[in-house]
Amino acid sequence: MSAPTPARWSTAISLLRLDGADTRRFLHGQSSQAIEPGQPGDCLATCLISATARMRALALVCLDATGAELLVLAGDGAAVHQALDRVLFPADRVRLGTPQPATLVRWLGDPQPETDDDTRLLRPGVDLGAGRDQAVLLQRDGTRLPAWLAALPELNDEQVERLRLRQGFPAAPAELNDDTNPFELGLADWVNLNKGCYVGQETLAKLATYDGVKQQLRHWRADSATADRCHPGAGLTTATGERAGVITSMLAGAEGVEGLALVRRSALMEPELLAGAGPSGAAAMDGSSTALRLQINTPAGFTAPPVGAGRPQTV
């Protein structure tokens, strides 16, 4: 497999500053990652979820000597701020700042940073689009890119979205919403099941212990001539007409039509699924003569859900 052509892309994010002695303990209890044992300089990937483990946002927690920066990569930064502010008690030694604009810069290929100690380089240890070991750069509002990174060509919007879809990186509200949890979206690396009590812990523990994940995120591709049949919200069926899932994202571009879908557990081994078919595999109600065949694959960045002691994993 050939190496990717060097290029970069930028994503607008929200940055929330938290200061105070209780910052790590507070974030530990409000997110899926083990934050409290972290050390200054650590960058930890975490999910912000509801009490029933429904997705709210994806974030990086960058720890330092006096607190942390919470980088909201996907989701509503203002809503995250409001939710955290709501659960802060007067006794908590935490000062929560308002959301500030920032940019997360990622790149393909192997460009070399000018220095090994660039404080803007983050290494969260999860795949954010260019591989698990690839660093990312935090660009604060009003700052310039370093020369080695600015020299790379920038991907256009279509190329960025195509990369997201093939990677399986969830976006709000398409995949991050009240209908999904971290394990369904392939975010097991963003969850620590051995940490202490936190919001959503009981639900995630049950899902892992009893193999309770009912659907998983998958990438699909189709014929470019029938893009209108693959809109988000369109249902999927198997060749025998069984309900198989729902499309969440779609891109029609120069390389055809592709997207993401949440596929039901019973259909995860199917190499193809049908869009635009009725519940018994019949033709679509819009008069189309045949259902559209979608090729189904596991996204490159998807991590399989964990399985605990309840029973072995089955699909």
C-alpha positions in Angstrom: 0.0 0.0 0.0 1.5 3.4 -1.0 2.1 6.1 1.5 -0.5 8.9 1.6 0.2 12.1 -0.3 1.3 14.8 2.2 -1.5 17.2 2.9 -3.2 18.9 5.9 -6.7 19.8 7.0 -8.1 22.0 9.7 -11.2 21.7 11.9 -12.8 24.5 14.0 -13.1 23.4 17.7 -14.1 24.9 21.0 -11.5 25.3 23.8 -12.6 25.5 27.4 -10.1 26.3 30.1 -10.4 24.8 33.6 -8.2 25.9 36.5 -8.0 24.8 40.1 -6.9 21.9 42.3 -10.0 19.9 41.6 -9.9 20.1 37.8 -8.7 16.5 37.2 -11.2 15.0 39.7 -14.0 17.1 38.2 -13.3 16.1 34.6 -12.8 12.5 35.7 -16.3 12.3 37.0 -17.8 14.0 33.9 -16.2 12.0 31.1 -15.4 8.5 30.0 -11.6 8.6 30.3 -9.5 8.2 33.4 -8.5 11.9 33.9 -7.6 12.0 37.6 -4.4 9.8 37.4 -3.1 11.9 34.5 0.0 14.0 34.7 0.9 17.5 33.3 1.6 17.1 29.6 -0.9 14.3 29.1 -3.4 14.5 26.3 -6.4 12.2 26.9 -9.2 11.4 24.5 -12.6 11.2 26.1 -16.4 11.1 25.4 -18.8 13.4 27.1 -22.0 11.4 27.6 -25.3 11.5 29.4 -26.3 9.4 32.4 -27.6 6.7 30.0 -24.3 6.9 27.9 -25.8 8.8 25.0 -23.3 10.9 23.1 -22.9 14.6 23.8 -19.4 15.4 22.5 -15.9 14.1 21.7 -13.0 15.9 23.4 -9.3 16.0 24.3 -8.3 16.8 27.8 -4.8 18.5 27.9 -3.5 18.5 31.4 -1.0 21.0 32.8 0.3 22.1 36.2 -2.7 24.3 37.1 -5.6 22.7 35.4 -6.6 21.5 31.9 -7.8 22.6 28.5 -10.9 20.8 27.2 -10.9 20.7 23.4 -14.3 19.9 22.1 -13.6 18.2 18.7 -17.2 17.2 17.8 -20.4 18.5 19.5 -21.6 21.8 20.7 -18.9 23.6 22.8 -21.4 26.0 24.3 -23.7 23.1 25.4 -20.7 21.3 26.9 -19.8 24.5 28.9 -23.4 24.8 30.1 -23.6 21.1 31.2 -20.3 21.4 33.1 -21.3 24.7 34.7 -24.6 23.1 35.9 -22.9 20.4 37.9 -20.1 22.5 39.4 -20.6 23.0 43.2 -19.4 26.0 45.2 -17.1 23.7 47.0 -15.4 22.5 43.8 -12.0 24.2 43.4 -12.5 24.7 39.7 -12.8 27.8 37.6 -14.5 27.1 34.3 -13.8 29.5 31.4 -16.1 30.3 28.5 -15.6 28.5 25.2 -13.0 30.0 22.9 -12.4 29.4 19.2 -9.4 27.2 18.2 -8.4 25.0 15.4 -7.2 21.4 15.3 -4.8 20.7 12.4 -4.2 17.2 11.1 -2.0 16.0 8.3 -1.3 13.0 6.1 2.1 11.8 5.2 5.2 12.2 7.3 6.3 15.9 7.4 8.9 16.6 10.0 8.3 19.2 12.7 11.0 21.9 12.9 11.6 21.1 16.6 10.8 18.1 18.8 9.4 20.2 21.6 6.6 22.1 19.8 4.2 22.6 22.7 1.3 22.8 20.3 1.7 19.2 19.2 -0.7 16.8 20.9 -0.5 13.0 21.1 -3.8 11.6 22.4 -3.0 8.0 21.4 -6.3 7.6 19.3 -6.8 7.7 15.6 -8.1 11.2 14.7 -7.8 10.6 10.9 -4.2 9.9 10.1 -3.4 6.9 12.3 -3.2 6.2 16.0 0.4 7.4 16.4 0.0 10.6 14.4 0.2 13.8 16.4 -2.2 16.7 15.8 -1.5 20.4 16.2 -3.6 22.9 18.3 -3.7 26.3 16.6 -5.0 28.9 19.0 -7.0 31.8 17.7 -4.8 34.4 16.0 -1.7 32.3 15.7 0.1 31.1 12.6 0.9 27.6 11.5 4.5 26.5 11.8 6.3 26.7 8.4 6.7 22.9 8.0 2.9 22.5 8.3 1.9 25.6 6.3 3.9 24.2 3.4 1.6 21.3 2.9 -1.3 21.5 0.5 -4.7 21.8 2.2 -7.5 19.4 1.5 -10.8 20.8 0.2 -14.1 20.3 2.0 -15.0 17.2 -0.1 -11.7 15.6 0.5 -12.0 16.2 4.3 -15.5 14.8 4.4 -14.4 11.7 2.4 -11.5 11.1 4.8 -13.9 11.4 7.8 -16.3 8.9 6.3 -13.7 6.4 5.5 -12.1 6.8 8.9 -15.5 6.5 10.6 -15.0 9.6 12.7 -18.4 10.6 14.1 -19.9 14.0 13.6 -22.8 15.8 15.3 -25.7 15.5 14.9 -25.3 12.8 12.2 -23.7 10.2 14.5 -23.3 12.0 17.8 -26.8 12.2 19.2 -29.3 10.8 21.7 -29.5 7.5 19.8 -25.8 6.5 20.0 -23.3 5.4 22.6 -19.4 5.3 22.3 -19.2 1.6 21.7 -21.6 1.7 18.7 -19.4 4.4 17.2 -16.2 2.5 17.5 -14.9 4.7 20.3 -13.8 2.0 22.8 -10.3 3.6 23.0 -12.0 6.8 24.3 -13.5 4.9 27.3 -11.8 3.6 30.4 -13.8 0.8 32.0 -11.5 0.5 35.1 -11.9 4.0 36.4 -14.1 5.1 39.3 -17.6 6.5 39.2 -18.5 8.8 36.3 -21.6 9.9 34.4 -22.8 7.0 32.2 -20.6 4.4 33.8 -23.3 1.9 34.7 -24.7 1.8 31.2 -21.3 1.4 29.5 -20.2 -1.3 32.0 -23.4 -3.3 31.3 -22.9 -3.0 27.5 -19.3 -4.3 27.9 -20.1 -7.0 30.4 -23.1 -8.5 28.6 -22.2 -7.8 25.0 -25.1 -5.4 24.7 -24.1 -3.3 21.7 -27.0 -3.6 19.3 -25.6 -1.7 16.3 -22.3 -0.5 15.0 -21.0 2.2 12.6 -20.1 1.1 9.1 -18.9 2.7 5.9 -20.8 2.2 2.7 -20.3 2.9 -1.0 -22.7 3.0 -3.9 -23.3 3.9 -7.6 -23.0 7.7 -8.1 -26.1 7.7 -10.3 -28.4 7.0 -7.4 -27.3 9.4 -4.7 -30.9 10.5 -4.0 -31.6 7.0 -2.6 -28.9 7.2 0.1 -29.9 10.3 2.1 -29.4 10.4 5.9 -32.3 8.7 7.6 -32.9 6.2 4.8 -33.4 2.7 6.0 -31.4 -0.3 5.1 -32.5 -3.9 4.6 -30.8 -7.2 3.9 -31.3 -9.1 0.7 -34.0 -11.1 2.4 -35.9 -7.9 3.5 -34.9 -7.8 7.1 -34.3 -4.4 8.7 -30.6 -3.8 8.8 -30.0 -0.2 9.9 -30.1 3.4 8.8 -27.8 5.8 6.9 -26.4 8.6 9.0 -24.1 10.5 6.5 -23.7 10.7 2.8 -21.3 12.3 0.3 -21.7 12.5 -3.4 -18.5 13.5 -5.0 -15.9 12.9 -7.7 -15.2 9.4 -6.3 -18.8 8.3 -6.2 -21.3 8.1 -3.4 -20.4 6.9 0.1 -21.2 7.5 3.7 -21.8 6.1 7.1 -24.6 4.0 8.5 -25.6 2.4 11.8 -26.0 -1.3 11.1 -27.9 -3.6 13.3 -26.1 -6.4 15.0 -27.8 -9.2 13.0 -26.6 -7.6 9.7 -22.9 -6.9 10.6 -21.6 -9.7 8.5 -23.4 -8.8 5.4 -21.1 -7.5 2.6 -24.0 -5.7 0.9 -27.1 -4.0 2.2 -30.0 -2.5 0.3 -31.2 1.1 0.3 -34.6 2.1 -1.1 -36.3 -1.3 -0.5 -39.4 -2.0 1.5 -39.5 -4.1 4.7 -39.8 -7.3 2.7 -37.2 -6.4 0.1 -39.7 -4.9 -2.3 -38.9 -2.0 -4.6 -39.0 1.5 -3.2 -42.3 3.4 -2.9 -41.0 6.1 -5.2 -41.4 3.8 -8.2 -37.8 2.7 -8.5 -37.6 -0.7 -10.0 -34.7 -2.0 -7.9 -33.2 -1.3 -4.6 -29.7 0.2 -4.5 -26.9 -2.1 -3.4 -24.5 -0.7 -0.9 -21.0 -2.2 -0.3 -20.5 -2.3 3.5 -17.1 -2.1 5.3 -15.7 -1.5 8.7 -14.3 2.1 8.9 -10.5 2.3 9.1 -10.6 4.0 12.6 -13.4 1.8 14.2 -12.4 0.0 17.4 -14.6 -3.0 18.2 -16.7 -2.8 21.3 -15.3 -4.5 24.4 -16.7 -7.8 25.7 -16.7 -8.6 29.4 -17.5 -11.6 31.5 -21.2 -11.8 30.6 -20.9 -13.8 27.4 -18.7 -14.1 24.4 -19.1 -11.6 21.6 -21.3 -12.6 18.7 -22.4 -10.8 15.6 
